[in-house]
Amino acid sequence: MKPLAKETLIVHGAHADHVTSLDLVPPIHMTATYRFNDADHGAAIFSGAAEGFVYTRIGNPTVDLFQKKMALLEGGEDAIATASGMAAIASVALPLTQPGDNIVSCATLYGGTYSLFNHHLRRMGVAPRFLRPADCRAEAQVASLIDSNTRLLYMETPANPTLDVLDIAMWAQVAKAHGLPLVVDNTFASPWLQSPLALGADIVVHSATKYIGGHGDIIGGVIVGTAEMMGRIREHHSHHFGPAMSPFNAWLFLRGVKTLALRMERHCDSAMKIARWLDAHPKVDRVHYPGLPGHPGHALAARQMKKFGGMMAFEVKGGLAGGKAVMNNLRLCILAVSLGDCETLIQHPASMTHATYTPQERAATGIAEGLVRLSVGIEDADDIIADLDAALAAA
Ligand SMILES: Cc1ncc(COP(=O)(O)O)c(C=O)c1O
């Protein structure tokens, strides 16, 4: 039989494994703990000799179903759902490193990830070795930062907030040559647009808060990879540090993700239209959107992504003052951080999501002080264009 298409897996995938009733929608298992039939049954589940759940920090049927769905969509063997995207990233970085180690990462990252690496891991004796955007494109530059204390390679693509596109297959080749895992944050693309594991990455992380949930109402994260690696992360981190996802959130993620393909298609098509319009606007200096032929990562994005995504950033003439005037004059687009929601969201990275970078660090990573980031929602694209047009006129 022909394998099921990704659209079908998004809706049906993993559900059949969890048929406990005739409900169309799987139930929420809102329970902290689980009954054992008798003492021997409890001991057998605890030892792993029998299958079953013991305690929701360690495992829960609803969370398990969401994990299975995400493993399927990313093409991995197993997944771990976490309370947030940051919990997912920390749950990969902490068990794989110890004092004296280093990690090699692109420098353009979500501000929280940058801070985790640059401040918190550093405080624990793990040094981040950051590559500037231009160096991320050269295999030799990436390899030159690796030494015997390197434990993992890390990247975001497209990167938050500049929309830099990195070559996953090239980084994976470097990682493999050194026997290291490559970790890719796939939040901006979602599994609908990009499959890092198929391109050679070893671990995918997500802020599921964004496109996976899709409705701006829950926080969560996911890690996907081999069964061996997920087992290692569970044993050395998750079970004891306790970053577990709530069953209620897992249920909402299962509900939200069903429309991923439809939402992503709309986000991408609207973003393309809006990016082209902004690019031609006399008050806009520069548009960062991989779908535009002038974007430095356009050809690579066309190769490694299905479409170009719903995220973009742009620089208004007049720098920061111009950008602020636009943000303050929008009526439909909402001034808020986060992304991947049904509503179009706009924000200012230098003072908001990327305030964890110093001005010098932002300059080195191409995050202009006046850059504004737009997460294109699923509204009518012409309505968003009209809103931007009015705000640009007022700027
Ligand atoms: C690319 C990326 N990764 C990770 C995170 C962190 O995720 P969360 O906010 O769910 O902890 C974010 C948050 O904005 C993000 O944009």
Ligand as a Chemical Component Dictionary entry (heavy atoms), coordinates in Angstrom:
data_LIG
# 
_chem_comp.id                   LIG 
_chem_comp.type                 NON-POLYMER 
_chem_comp.pdbx_formal_charge   0 
_chem_comp.three_letter_code    LIG 
# 
loop_
_chem_comp_atom.comp_id 
_chem_comp_atom.atom_id 
_chem_comp_atom.alt_atom_id 
_chem_comp_atom.type_symbol 
_chem_comp_atom.charge 
_chem_comp_atom.model_Cartn_x 
_chem_comp_atom.model_Cartn_y 
_chem_comp_atom.model_Cartn_z 
_chem_comp_atom.pdbx_ordinal 
LIG C1 C1 C 0 13.246 29.673 17.457 1  
LIG C2 C2 C 0 12.806 29.533 18.893 2  
LIG N1 N1 N 0 13.263 28.519 19.632 3  
LIG C3 C3 C 0 12.905 28.363 20.920 4  
LIG C4 C4 C 0 12.061 29.265 21.545 5  
LIG C5 C5 C 0 11.690 29.075 22.984 6  
LIG O1 O1 O 0 10.437 28.479 23.079 7  
LIG P1 P1 P 0 9.411  28.699 24.300 8  
LIG O2 O2 O 0 9.048  30.141 24.313 9  
LIG O3 O3 O 0 8.285  27.783 23.959 10 
LIG O4 O4 O 0 10.129 28.296 25.542 11 
LIG C6 C6 C 0 11.545 30.333 20.805 12 
LIG C7 C7 C 0 10.633 31.298 21.451 13 
LIG O5 O5 O 0 10.272 32.304 20.887 14 
LIG C8 C8 C 0 11.937 30.475 19.450 15 
LIG O6 O6 O 0 11.488 31.498 18.697 16 
# 
loop_
_chem_comp_bond.comp_id 
_chem_comp_bond.atom_id_1 
_chem_comp_bond.atom_id_2 
_chem_comp_bond.value_order 
_chem_comp_bond.pdbx_ordinal 
LIG C1 C2 SING 1  
LIG C2 N1 SING 2  
LIG C2 C8 DOUB 3  
LIG N1 C3 DOUB 4  
LIG C3 C4 SING 5  
LIG C4 C5 SING 6  
LIG C4 C6 DOUB 7  
LIG C5 O1 SING 8  
LIG O1 P1 SING 9  
LIG P1 O2 DOUB 10 
LIG P1 O3 SING 11 
LIG P1 O4 SING 12 
LIG C6 C7 SING 13 
LIG C6 C8 SING 14 
LIG C7 O5 DOUB 15 
LIG C8 O6 SING 16 
# 
